[in-house]
Amino acid sequence: MIKIHLPQMYPKQEEAIYAPERFSLTVAGTKTGKTLGCASWMAGKAMNNPRSMCWWVAPIYRQAEIGFNRCSDIICPRAGTASGGDKIKLLNGSVIEFRSAEKPSNLYGEAVDFGVLDEADRMRTESWHAYRSTITQTKAPTRMISNPVHARSWFREMWDNEGKDPDIASFKLSTYDNPFIDRVEIDKAKSQLPESVFRSLYEAEWPEAGGVVFRGLHKCLLGQLRGAEKGSEYKTGVDLGKKEDFTVIATMEDNHKELVAIDRFKELSWNIQQSRVKKQTDDYNQSQAWVDGTGLGDPIVEALTLIGISVIPVIFTNSIKIQMIDNLRIAIEQQLIILPKRGSSEVSDILIDEMEIFECVVSPSGNLIYGAPEGYHDDCVWALALACWGLRYKLRTPVVTPGKPRTFVETVTEDMWKQIKEQTRKNLLTSQGLSGGGIERYIGSE
C-alpha cells in the first residue's frame, strides 16, 4: 500500500478544513495555512477514492499554480505524477485538475467528485454558478477558502448562511490562531501596516461595503448603459493596455454624471483599437477623450489627435494617480455620480468587481499607492477615473437621482467642496494608519 505524509495541522485549521459538512467556507488571514490545509485534504480525498475527479479552482492561473505546487509536494512522486503545471495523475486513477475561474464557461461540463475553491471571494458569481453545476450529480464535498475581499458577494452571503443550511459550515482563521507563526512578528506587522490592511490580511475581518477605497459604491449603482442624447456633452476616459493589460474606454455624461458606455478589449492591432476609440467618442457627440499618456502613450495620443479626436493626455505620476482616485472616491462617497446596476453588461460588472477589490497601501517610503491586488486588473477603474477627472469641476453639484426631475436644486459651494475633499481624504488616510503630518502631506493640490 502506498502511503503519503500529510502535513501537521493546528486545531482550528483542522476543524475548518476537515469539517463534516459538505461545504466548508473559511475566511482567513495570511499565513494561516489555509492553502496547505486544503492541499492536504484534497490529497487525502484523491488517495482514498480511486478514479475520482478533483478540481482546484482559483480566480487566476497564477493562484491555481500555488495549489498545484502544494498538492504536488504531498503526492509526487510516491503516489502520482504531475504534468504541465495543471494536472496531477495518481496511481489509483484519480486526477486533480487545477483551473482558472477567469472564464466561467470553461468550468461547465465535467462531473467533479471533490473540489477546492481557492480565494473564493475574488471569484465572480458566474464562476460559482458554473462550478456548482459540476457537482450536482456527485454532491461533491467542497472546501472554500479566501481572504475577506467583498462586503457583499456570493461567498460572503454563503458564509453567513451557517446555521440556516445544514450543509454549510463557516470558519474564520486569524494569523494569531496559527501557533507556528511568531506572535511578536505579527505584532510588528500590526505596527507597520495601515489598520484596515492589517484587519483584512491578518485578522480576517470583512471590509465595509465598496471595499477599502470606494466606500458606498453600491449606493451609486443606479443607472444603465445607454446611447448618446442630442445636445448632451460627454467625457471619455481611455486607459491604454500594456502587455497583458486591457484597453478600456469609459464614457461619462456631463449633466447627470452617469457612466453610459464602457468597452474593454486586448490583443487587438493598434489600428483596430484606434478605430474603437474613435467610434465611441464619435457616437457620444465627439466627446473629449482623457487618455493615459504615460510611456508609449505619447505617440498614441498624437495618432488619436490626427484622426480627429479631441485628446487631453494625462501622465500617470503617482501624485496624479492619487488625485484622480481621490476625485473618483469622493464622487462615490458623496453619491455625485451614477454607475450601471449589476447585470447591465459584462464589462460594467467587471468594473464593479475591480472597484470592490481596488486597494490602497502605504509604501515603505510612506507614499500612498492605489491599484489592484497582484495578479488582478484595474484597467476599468483607471478608465473611469480618467473620465471623471475630465468632469472633476462639474462633480461639485449633486447627482440627479433617476426617476426625479433632471434639475439641480442645490449647488455645492467651493468652500463646501474643499471641506468634503479634506474630510474624505482624512477618513481614508486615518483608516490607512496615517495621522497628523502624515495626513497633511496628502491634502493640498487640486
DRENSEZA-167285 format. One line per field, with one value per residue (C-alpha): residue number from 0; residue in one letter; chain; y, x, z. Coordinates in nm, 3 decimals. Layout:
<gupas>
num c(NUM | ...)
residuo c(A | ...)
cadena c(A | ...)
y c(Y | ...)
x c(X | ...)
z c(Z | ...)
</gupas>
This chain:
<gupas>
num c(0 | 1 | 2 | 3 | 4 | 5 | 6 | 7 | 8 | 9 | 10 | 11 | 12 | 13 | 14 | 15 | 16 | 17 | 18 | 19 | 20 | 21 | 22 | 23 | 24 | 25 | 26 | 27 | 28 | 29 | 30 | 31 | 32 | 33 | 34 | 35 | 36 | 37 | 38 | 39 | 40 | 41 | 42 | 43 | 44 | 45 | 46 | 47 | 48 | 49 | 50 | 51 | 52 | 53 | 54 | 55 | 56 | 57 | 58 | 59 | 60 | 61 | 62 | 63 | 64 | 65 | 66 | 67 | 68 | 69 | 70 | 71 | 72 | 73 | 74 | 75 | 76 | 77 | 78 | 79 | 80 | 81 | 82 | 83 | 84 | 85 | 86 | 87 | 88 | 89 | 90 | 91 | 92 | 93 | 94 | 95 | 96 | 97 | 98 | 99 | 100 | 101 | 102 | 103 | 104 | 105 | 106 | 107 | 108 | 109 | 110 | 111 | 112 | 113 | 114 | 115 | 116 | 117 | 118 | 119 | 120 | 121 | 122 | 123 | 124 | 125 | 126 | 127 | 128 | 129 | 130 | 131 | 132 | 133 | 134 | 135 | 136 | 137 | 138 | 139 | 140 | 141 | 142 | 143 | 144 | 145 | 146 | 147 | 148 | 149 | 150 | 151 | 152 | 153 | 154 | 155 | 156 | 157 | 158 | 159 | 160 | 161 | 162 | 163 | 164 | 165 | 166 | 167 | 168 | 169 | 170 | 171 | 172 | 173 | 174 | 175 | 176 | 177 | 178 | 179 | 180 | 181 | 182 | 183 | 184 | 185 | 186 | 187 | 188 | 189 | 190 | 191 | 192 | 193 | 194 | 195 | 196 | 197 | 198 | 199 | 200 | 201 | 202 | 203 | 204 | 205 | 206 | 207 | 208 | 209 | 210 | 211 | 212 | 213 | 214 | 215 | 216 | 217 | 218 | 219 | 220 | 221 | 222 | 223 | 224 | 225 | 226 | 227 | 228 | 229 | 230 | 231 | 232 | 233 | 234 | 235 | 236 | 237 | 238 | 239 | 240 | 241 | 242 | 243 | 244 | 245 | 246 | 247 | 248 | 249 | 250 | 251 | 252 | 253 | 254 | 255 | 256 | 257 | 258 | 259 | 260 | 261 | 262 | 263 | 264 | 265 | 266 | 267 | 268 | 269 | 270 | 271 | 272 | 273 | 274 | 275 | 276 | 277 | 278 | 279 | 280 | 281 | 282 | 283 | 284 | 285 | 286 | 287 | 288 | 289 | 290 | 291 | 292 | 293 | 294 | 295 | 296 | 297 | 298 | 299 | 300 | 301 | 302 | 303 | 304 | 305 | 306 | 307 | 308 | 309 | 310 | 311 | 312 | 313 | 314 | 315 | 316 | 317 | 318 | 319 | 320 | 321 | 322 | 323 | 324 | 325 | 326 | 327 | 328 | 329 | 330 | 331 | 332 | 333 | 334 | 335 | 336 | 337 | 338 | 339 | 340 | 341 | 342 | 343 | 344 | 345 | 346 | 347 | 348 | 349 | 350 | 351 | 352 | 353 | 354 | 355 | 356 | 357 | 358 | 359 | 360 | 361 | 362 | 363 | 364 | 365 | 366 | 367 | 368 | 369 | 370 | 371 | 372 | 373 | 374 | 375 | 376 | 377 | 378 | 379 | 380 | 381 | 382 | 383 | 384 | 385 | 386 | 387 | 388 | 389 | 390 | 391 | 392 | 393 | 394 | 395 | 396 | 397 | 398 | 399 | 400 | 401 | 402 | 403 | 404 | 405 | 406 | 407 | 408 | 409 | 410 | 411 | 412 | 413 | 414 | 415 | 416 | 417 | 418 | 419 | 420 | 421 | 422 | 423 | 424 | 425 | 426 | 427 | 428 | 429 | 430 | 431 | 432 | 433 | 434 | 435 | 436 | 437 | 438 | 439 | 440 | 441 | 442 | 443 | 444 | 445)
residuo c(M | I | K | I | H | L | P | Q | M | Y | P | K | Q | E | E | A | I | Y | A | P | E | R | F | S | L | T | V | A | G | T | K | T | G | K | T | L | G | C | A | S | W | M | A | G | K | A | M | N | N | P | R | S | M | C | W | W | V | A | P | I | Y | R | Q | A | E | I | G | F | N | R | C | S | D | I | I | C | P | R | A | G | T | A | S | G | G | D | K | I | K | L | L | N | G | S | V | I | E | F | R | S | A | E | K | P | S | N | L | Y | G | E | A | V | D | F | G | V | L | D | E | A | D | R | M | R | T | E | S | W | H | A | Y | R | S | T | I | T | Q | T | K | A | P | T | R | M | I | S | N | P | V | H | A | R | S | W | F | R | E | M | W | D | N | E | G | K | D | P | D | I | A | S | F | K | L | S | T | Y | D | N | P | F | I | D | R | V | E | I | D | K | A | K | S | Q | L | P | E | S | V | F | R | S | L | Y | E | A | E | W | P | E | A | G | G | V | V | F | R | G | L | H | K | C | L | L | G | Q | L | R | G | A | E | K | G | S | E | Y | K | T | G | V | D | L | G | K | K | E | D | F | T | V | I | A | T | M | E | D | N | H | K | E | L | V | A | I | D | R | F | K | E | L | S | W | N | I | Q | Q | S | R | V | K | K | Q | T | D | D | Y | N | Q | S | Q | A | W | V | D | G | T | G | L | G | D | P | I | V | E | A | L | T | L | I | G | I | S | V | I | P | V | I | F | T | N | S | I | K | I | Q | M | I | D | N | L | R | I | A | I | E | Q | Q | L | I | I | L | P | K | R | G | S | S | E | V | S | D | I | L | I | D | E | M | E | I | F | E | C | V | V | S | P | S | G | N | L | I | Y | G | A | P | E | G | Y | H | D | D | C | V | W | A | L | A | L | A | C | W | G | L | R | Y | K | L | R | T | P | V | V | T | P | G | K | P | R | T | F | V | E | T | V | T | E | D | M | W | K | Q | I | K | E | Q | T | R | K | N | L | L | T | S | Q | G | L | S | G | G | G | I | E | R | Y | I | G | S | E)
cadena c(A | A | A | A | A | A | A | A | A | A | A | A | A | A | A | A | A | A | A | A | A | A | A | A | A | A | A | A | A | A | A | A | A | A | A | A | A | A | A | A | A | A | A | A | A | A | A | A | A | A | A | A | A | A | A | A | A | A | A | A | A | A | A | A | A | A | A | A | A | A | A | A | A | A | A | A | A | A | A | A | A | A | A | A | A | A | A | A | A | A | A | A | A | A | A | A | A | A | A | A | A | A | A | A | A | A | A | A | A | A | A | A | A | A | A | A | A | A | A | A | A | A | A | A | A | A | A | A | A | A | A | A | A | A | A | A | A | A | A | A | A | A | A | A | A | A | A | A | A | A | A | A | A | A | A | A | A | A | A | A | A | A | A | A | A | A | A | A | A | A | A | A | A | A | A | A | A | A | A | A | A | A | A | A | A | A | A | A | A | A | A | A | A | A | A | A | A | A | A | A | A | A | A | A | A | A | A | A | A | A | A | A | A | A | A | A | A | A | A | A | A | A | A | A | A | A | A | A | A | A | A | A | A | A | A | A | A | A | A | A | A | A | A | A | A | A | A | A | A | A | A | A | A | A | A | A | A | A | A | A | A | A | A | A | A | A | A | A | A | A | A | A | A | A | A | A | A | A | A | A | A | A | A | A | A | A | A | A | A | A | A | A | A | A | A | A | A | A | A | A | A | A | A | A | A | A | A | A | A | A | A | A | A | A | A | A | A | A | A | A | A | A | A | A | A | A | A | A | A | A | A | A | A | A | A | A | A | A | A | A | A | A | A | A | A | A | A | A | A | A | A | A | A | A | A | A | A | A | A | A | A | A | A | A | A | A | A | A | A | A | A | A | A | A | A | A | A | A | A | A | A | A | A | A | A | A | A | A | A | A | A | A | A | A | A | A | A | A | A | A | A | A | A | A | A | A | A | A | A | A | A | A | A | A | A | A | A | A | A | A | A | A | A | A | A | A | A | A | A | A | A | A | A | A | A | A | A | A | A | A | A | A | A | A | A | A)
y c(0.000 | 0.341 | 0.598 | 0.972 | 1.205 | 1.473 | 1.800 | 1.862 | 2.093 | 2.305 | 2.250 | 2.543 | 2.477 | 2.109 | 2.190 | 2.417 | 2.204 | 1.869 | 1.985 | 1.710 | 1.946 | 1.927 | 2.293 | 2.430 | 2.805 | 2.956 | 3.326 | 3.359 | 3.588 | 3.549 | 3.255 | 3.067 | 2.751 | 2.756 | 2.658 | 2.386 | 2.255 | 2.225 | 2.059 | 1.800 | 1.749 | 1.719 | 1.473 | 1.256 | 1.251 | 1.164 | 0.888 | 0.731 | 0.749 | 0.575 | 0.710 | 1.030 | 1.364 | 1.651 | 2.020 | 2.301 | 2.628 | 2.973 | 3.319 | 3.319 | 3.055 | 3.204 | 3.139 | 2.786 | 2.713 | 2.763 | 2.490 | 2.271 | 2.308 | 2.229 | 1.918 | 1.805 | 1.828 | 1.595 | 1.342 | 1.322 | 1.112 | 0.831 | 0.834 | 1.013 | 1.228 | 1.596 | 1.724 | 2.066 | 2.257 | 2.200 | 1.828 | 1.553 | 1.191 | 0.949 | 0.582 | 0.482 | 0.652 | 0.972 | 1.306 | 1.652 | 1.936 | 2.297 | 2.551 | 2.924 | 3.084 | 3.377 | 3.237 | 3.078 | 2.896 | 2.681 | 2.537 | 2.379 | 2.017 | 1.759 | 1.593 | 1.664 | 1.445 | 1.677 | 2.046 | 2.336 | 2.697 | 2.896 | 3.272 | 3.219 | 3.576 | 3.701 | 3.482 | 3.613 | 3.484 | 3.325 | 3.114 | 2.980 | 2.903 | 2.713 | 2.514 | 2.439 | 2.278 | 2.029 | 1.888 | 1.848 | 1.480 | 1.383 | 1.601 | 1.674 | 1.797 | 2.135 | 2.345 | 2.721 | 2.941 | 3.312 | 3.634 | 3.865 | 4.089 | 4.191 | 4.329 | 4.179 | 3.873 | 3.525 | 3.391 | 3.631 | 3.550 | 3.178 | 3.220 | 3.399 | 3.106 | 2.883 | 2.767 | 2.821 | 2.547 | 2.216 | 2.157 | 2.473 | 2.530 | 2.868 | 2.944 | 3.236 | 3.190 | 3.478 | 3.476 | 3.483 | 3.139 | 2.978 | 2.857 | 2.817 | 3.194 | 3.416 | 3.649 | 3.913 | 3.921 | 3.962 | 4.250 | 4.410 | 4.387 | 4.548 | 4.845 | 4.886 | 4.833 | 5.052 | 4.942 | 4.841 | 4.638 | 4.457 | 4.379 | 4.224 | 4.043 | 3.924 | 3.930 | 3.815 | 4.094 | 4.166 | 4.509 | 4.773 | 4.798 | 4.907 | 4.781 | 4.985 | 5.261 | 5.311 | 5.318 | 5.347 | 5.213 | 5.022 | 5.339 | 5.467 | 5.157 | 5.309 | 5.352 | 5.170 | 5.193 | 5.390 | 5.573 | 5.940 | 6.208 | 6.502 | 6.814 | 6.630 | 6.657 | 6.365 | 6.291 | 5.970 | 5.810 | 5.582 | 5.354 | 5.204 | 4.838 | 4.736 | 4.375 | 4.160 | 4.455 | 4.555 | 4.877 | 5.026 | 5.314 | 5.466 | 5.749 | 5.972 | 6.204 | 6.554 | 6.674 | 6.370 | 6.244 | 5.899 | 5.625 | 5.549 | 5.338 | 5.117 | 4.895 | 4.656 | 4.458 | 4.337 | 4.165 | 4.380 | 4.563 | 4.931 | 5.025 | 4.840 | 4.989 | 5.335 | 5.285 | 5.170 | 5.478 | 5.693 | 5.522 | 5.561 | 5.928 | 5.994 | 5.802 | 6.025 | 6.360 | 6.383 | 6.357 | 6.481 | 6.194 | 6.194 | 5.945 | 5.777 | 5.941 | 5.751 | 5.574 | 5.462 | 5.673 | 5.983 | 5.870 | 5.710 | 6.041 | 6.205 | 5.934 | 5.977 | 6.351 | 6.308 | 6.113 | 6.392 | 6.302 | 6.584 | 6.435 | 6.551 | 6.336 | 6.257 | 6.147 | 5.887 | 6.007 | 5.874 | 6.223 | 6.249 | 5.896 | 5.985 | 6.296 | 6.106 | 5.828 | 6.084 | 6.262 | 5.937 | 5.819 | 6.146 | 6.140 | 5.792 | 5.866 | 6.175 | 5.993 | 6.251 | 6.002 | 5.722 | 5.386 | 5.098 | 4.847 | 4.497 | 4.297 | 4.592 | 4.438 | 4.202 | 4.487 | 4.710 | 4.414 | 4.374 | 4.743 | 4.688 | 4.382 | 4.582 | 4.867 | 4.630 | 4.481 | 4.805 | 4.879 | 5.146 | 5.060 | 5.268 | 5.210 | 5.178 | 5.542 | 5.649 | 5.714 | 5.609 | 5.361 | 5.280 | 4.975 | 4.620 | 4.334 | 4.145 | 3.931 | 4.127 | 4.401 | 4.763 | 4.896 | 4.968 | 5.166 | 5.386 | 5.447 | 5.558 | 5.770 | 5.939 | 6.016 | 6.154 | 6.354 | 6.531 | 6.601 | 6.698 | 7.060 | 6.960 | 6.700 | 6.980 | 6.969 | 6.689 | 6.394 | 6.365 | 6.063 | 5.854 | 5.899 | 6.251 | 6.579 | 6.634 | 6.976 | 7.079 | 7.232 | 7.293 | 7.381 | 7.274 | 7.585 | 7.600 | 7.601 | 7.305 | 7.113 | 7.176 | 7.058 | 6.743 | 6.675 | 6.727 | 6.522 | 6.225 | 6.228 | 6.229 | 5.943 | 5.727 | 5.814 | 5.759 | 5.413 | 5.356 | 5.432 | 5.789 | 6.090 | 6.441 | 6.542 | 6.220 | 6.329 | 6.686 | 6.554 | 6.431 | 6.717 | 7.016 | 7.011 | 7.048)
x c(0.000 | 0.132 | 0.130 | 0.181 | 0.275 | 0.015 | 0.130 | 0.066 | -0.229 | -0.312 | -0.656 | -0.855 | -0.709 | -0.802 | -1.151 | -1.215 | -1.061 | -1.194 | -1.542 | -1.800 | -2.033 | -2.036 | -1.941 | -1.673 | -1.614 | -1.308 | -1.227 | -0.867 | -0.575 | -0.232 | -0.012 | -0.294 | -0.222 | -0.549 | -0.387 | -0.166 | -0.461 | -0.677 | -0.391 | -0.371 | -0.750 | -0.750 | -0.460 | -0.631 | -0.961 | -0.788 | -0.586 | -0.880 | -1.126 | -0.978 | -1.067 | -1.212 | -1.211 | -1.092 | -1.078 | -0.876 | -1.022 | -0.868 | -0.952 | -0.638 | -0.388 | -0.109 | -0.313 | -0.401 | -0.030 | 0.025 | -0.231 | -0.066 | 0.273 | 0.135 | -0.052 | 0.245 | 0.476 | 0.245 | 0.158 | 0.453 | 0.644 | 0.533 | 0.162 | 0.136 | 0.290 | 0.247 | 0.214 | 0.201 | 0.157 | -0.219 | -0.280 | -0.173 | -0.246 | -0.248 | -0.153 | -0.504 | -0.662 | -0.768 | -0.696 | -0.658 | -0.701 | -0.605 | -0.827 | -0.880 | -1.220 | -1.144 | -1.382 | -1.683 | -1.781 | -1.468 | -1.599 | -1.913 | -1.943 | -1.743 | -1.874 | -1.650 | -1.615 | -1.416 | -1.335 | -1.140 | -1.229 | -0.917 | -0.960 | -1.332 | -1.424 | -1.231 | -1.436 | -1.728 | -2.075 | -2.092 | -1.785 | -1.952 | -2.267 | -2.062 | -1.873 | -2.195 | -2.340 | -2.049 | -2.117 | -2.496 | -2.486 | -2.192 | -2.285 | -1.915 | -1.774 | -1.608 | -1.364 | -1.381 | -1.102 | -1.034 | -0.908 | -1.206 | -1.239 | -1.600 | -1.853 | -2.121 | -2.059 | -2.191 | -1.916 | -1.998 | -2.369 | -2.298 | -2.055 | -2.332 | -2.569 | -2.415 | -2.696 | -2.953 | -2.822 | -2.710 | -2.464 | -2.265 | -2.001 | -1.826 | -1.494 | -1.258 | -0.884 | -0.673 | -0.297 | -0.285 | -0.452 | -0.150 | 0.085 | 0.367 | 0.384 | 0.579 | 0.330 | 0.600 | 0.631 | 0.254 | 0.254 | 0.541 | 0.336 | 0.044 | 0.261 | 0.386 | 0.070 | -0.239 | -0.514 | -0.759 | -0.492 | -0.392 | -0.751 | -0.813 | -0.484 | -0.418 | -0.744 | -0.968 | -1.222 | -1.472 | -1.439 | -1.711 | -1.940 | -1.744 | -1.414 | -1.141 | -1.121 | -1.463 | -1.693 | -2.061 | -2.011 | -2.338 | -2.538 | -2.418 | -2.525 | -2.849 | -2.810 | -2.798 | -2.567 | -2.732 | -2.675 | -2.600 | -2.864 | -2.882 | -2.737 | -2.562 | -2.190 | -1.967 | -1.619 | -1.439 | -1.153 | -0.912 | -0.676 | -0.434 | -0.345 | 0.016 | 0.134 | -0.128 | -0.349 | -0.675 | -0.754 | -1.071 | -1.285 | -1.534 | -1.774 | -1.949 | -2.244 | -2.167 | -2.501 | -2.613 | -2.259 | -2.355 | -2.141 | -2.323 | -2.071 | -1.773 | -1.567 | -1.283 | -1.052 | -0.697 | -0.474 | -0.610 | -0.398 | -0.341 | -0.547 | -0.849 | -0.801 | -0.775 | -1.095 | -1.283 | -1.175 | -1.276 | -1.616 | -1.701 | -1.605 | -1.795 | -2.100 | -2.113 | -2.123 | -1.749 | -1.670 | -1.341 | -1.101 | -0.881 | -0.608 | -0.333 | -0.029 | 0.232 | 0.521 | 0.414 | 0.101 | 0.266 | 0.277 | -0.065 | -0.208 | -0.064 | -0.216 | -0.559 | -0.538 | -0.455 | -0.778 | -0.988 | -1.030 | -1.008 | -0.744 | -0.616 | -0.320 | -0.272 | 0.073 | 0.028 | 0.267 | 0.188 | 0.079 | -0.169 | -0.296 | -0.365 | -0.557 | -0.754 | -0.860 | -0.937 | -1.162 | -1.343 | -1.358 | -1.508 | -1.763 | -1.870 | -1.875 | -2.087 | -2.301 | -2.214 | -2.203 | -2.424 | -2.280 | -2.462 | -2.653 | -2.509 | -2.618 | -2.614 | -2.326 | -2.035 | -1.784 | -1.972 | -1.986 | -1.609 | -1.575 | -1.770 | -1.559 | -1.240 | -1.364 | -1.453 | -1.102 | -0.916 | -0.678 | -0.464 | -0.134 | 0.143 | 0.487 | 0.800 | 0.876 | 0.534 | 0.362 | 0.007 | -0.017 | -0.351 | -0.413 | -0.541 | -0.401 | -0.117 | -0.242 | -0.565 | -0.672 | -0.770 | -0.796 | -1.169 | -1.113 | -0.849 | -1.061 | -1.348 | -1.108 | -0.986 | -1.341 | -1.428 | -1.104 | -1.241 | -1.557 | -1.384 | -1.508 | -1.861 | -1.870 | -1.932 | -2.306 | -2.528 | -2.614 | -2.962 | -3.145 | -3.310 | -3.686 | -3.669 | -3.674 | -3.339 | -3.279 | -3.043 | -3.194 | -2.870 | -2.512 | -2.208 | -2.004 | -1.626 | -1.584 | -1.821 | -1.630 | -1.297 | -1.444 | -1.580 | -1.249 | -1.044 | -1.272 | -1.299 | -0.924 | -0.867 | -1.114 | -0.925 | -0.579 | -0.685 | -0.810 | -0.469 | -0.288 | -0.176 | -0.247 | -0.126 | 0.155 | 0.113 | -0.236 | -0.142 | 0.122 | -0.153 | -0.401 | -0.348 | -0.320 | -0.639)
z c(0.000 | -0.098 | 0.182 | 0.172 | 0.454 | 0.531 | 0.693 | 1.061 | 1.132 | 1.433 | 1.594 | 1.443 | 1.099 | 1.115 | 1.241 | 0.943 | 0.668 | 0.789 | 0.888 | 0.823 | 0.638 | 0.259 | 0.216 | 0.448 | 0.400 | 0.565 | 0.563 | 0.671 | 0.731 | 0.574 | 0.672 | 0.841 | 0.642 | 0.452 | 0.119 | 0.267 | 0.468 | 0.156 | -0.033 | 0.244 | 0.233 | -0.146 | -0.150 | 0.110 | -0.082 | -0.410 | -0.244 | -0.060 | -0.351 | -0.658 | -1.002 | -0.858 | -1.043 | -0.824 | -0.909 | -0.757 | -0.888 | -0.835 | -0.979 | -1.198 | -1.310 | -1.101 | -0.788 | -0.904 | -0.951 | -0.578 | -0.508 | -0.772 | -0.603 | -0.256 | -0.377 | -0.585 | -0.284 | -0.091 | -0.363 | -0.601 | -0.681 | -0.446 | -0.533 | -0.865 | -1.137 | -1.217 | -1.571 | -1.732 | -1.407 | -1.411 | -1.353 | -1.112 | -1.204 | -0.914 | -0.943 | -0.829 | -1.129 | -0.952 | -1.121 | -0.968 | -1.217 | -1.145 | -1.319 | -1.355 | -1.293 | -1.525 | -1.788 | -1.616 | -1.936 | -1.902 | -1.575 | -1.719 | -1.824 | -1.631 | -1.312 | -1.013 | -0.702 | -0.474 | -0.506 | -0.360 | -0.444 | -0.361 | -0.296 | -0.350 | -0.254 | -0.559 | -0.796 | -0.996 | -0.914 | -1.261 | -1.180 | -0.866 | -1.065 | -1.325 | -1.062 | -0.873 | -1.185 | -1.200 | -0.852 | -0.871 | -0.967 | -0.747 | -0.445 | -0.419 | -0.085 | -0.139 | 0.064 | 0.001 | 0.133 | 0.092 | 0.235 | 0.304 | -0.002 | -0.064 | 0.182 | -0.042 | -0.257 | -0.322 | -0.094 | 0.190 | 0.157 | 0.166 | 0.459 | 0.651 | 0.589 | 0.855 | 1.081 | 0.807 | 0.576 | 0.738 | 0.451 | 0.533 | 0.799 | 0.825 | 0.991 | 1.049 | 1.089 | 1.217 | 1.174 | 1.554 | 1.551 | 1.384 | 1.662 | 1.410 | 1.348 | 1.590 | 1.762 | 1.801 | 1.422 | 1.383 | 1.632 | 1.441 | 1.120 | 1.304 | 1.398 | 1.040 | 0.835 | 0.795 | 1.031 | 0.757 | 0.576 | 0.896 | 0.987 | 0.647 | 0.592 | 0.948 | 1.144 | 0.854 | 0.909 | 0.632 | 0.465 | 0.458 | 0.155 | -0.152 | -0.017 | 0.147 | -0.117 | -0.277 | 0.023 | -0.052 | -0.406 | -0.411 | -0.346 | -0.684 | -0.881 | -1.008 | -1.383 | -1.714 | -2.013 | -2.291 | -2.617 | -2.667 | -2.626 | -2.863 | -2.708 | -2.422 | -2.354 | -2.262 | -2.131 | -2.227 | -2.034 | -2.221 | -2.028 | -2.280 | -2.233 | -2.197 | -2.240 | -2.061 | -1.964 | -2.128 | -2.309 | -2.160 | -2.292 | -2.045 | -2.128 | -1.871 | -1.943 | -1.815 | -1.685 | -1.488 | -1.414 | -1.535 | -1.688 | -2.015 | -2.212 | -2.137 | -2.369 | -2.278 | -2.506 | -2.557 | -2.814 | -3.096 | -3.351 | -3.287 | -3.592 | -3.454 | -3.106 | -3.258 | -3.458 | -3.145 | -2.952 | -3.249 | -3.280 | -2.911 | -2.897 | -3.222 | -3.100 | -2.793 | -2.969 | -3.042 | -2.674 | -2.539 | -2.455 | -2.146 | -2.233 | -2.036 | -2.193 | -1.990 | -2.163 | -2.510 | -2.472 | -2.619 | -2.987 | -2.940 | -2.821 | -3.132 | -3.354 | -3.194 | -3.244 | -3.613 | -3.673 | -3.528 | -3.160 | -2.906 | -2.677 | -2.339 | -2.227 | -1.858 | -1.742 | -1.467 | -1.198 | -0.851 | -0.744 | -1.033 | -0.969 | -0.605 | -0.711 | -0.976 | -0.738 | -0.466 | -0.715 | -0.801 | -0.440 | -0.318 | -0.601 | -0.489 | -0.117 | -0.182 | -0.443 | -0.707 | -0.995 | -1.128 | -1.230 | -1.404 | -1.196 | -1.177 | -1.477 | -1.717 | -1.914 | -1.866 | -1.878 | -1.632 | -1.392 | -1.430 | -1.342 | -1.019 | -0.936 | -0.991 | -0.773 | -0.490 | -0.470 | -0.553 | -0.271 | -0.115 | 0.051 | 0.202 | 0.053 | 0.271 | 0.187 | 0.317 | -0.017 | -0.095 | -0.381 | -0.544 | -0.760 | -0.794 | -0.585 | -0.751 | -1.038 | -1.089 | -1.330 | -1.262 | -1.619 | -1.588 | -1.269 | -1.432 | -1.743 | -1.518 | -1.313 | -1.631 | -1.745 | -1.401 | -1.398 | -1.704 | -1.502 | -1.179 | -1.174 | -1.270 | -0.993 | -0.746 | -0.799 | -0.669 | -0.889 | -1.035 | -0.897 | -1.171 | -1.170 | -1.032 | -1.231 | -1.404 | -1.249 | -0.975 | -0.664 | -0.484 | -0.567 | -0.368 | -0.296 | -0.329 | 0.050 | 0.088 | -0.177 | -0.004 | 0.327 | 0.163 | -0.007 | 0.309 | 0.533 | 0.298 | 0.238 | 0.612 | 0.659 | 0.412 | 0.542 | 0.903 | 0.803 | 0.641 | 0.967 | 0.889 | 1.107 | 1.180 | 0.948 | 0.752 | 0.655 | 0.574 | 0.338 | 0.104 | 0.130 | -0.089 | -0.467 | -0.664)
</gupas>
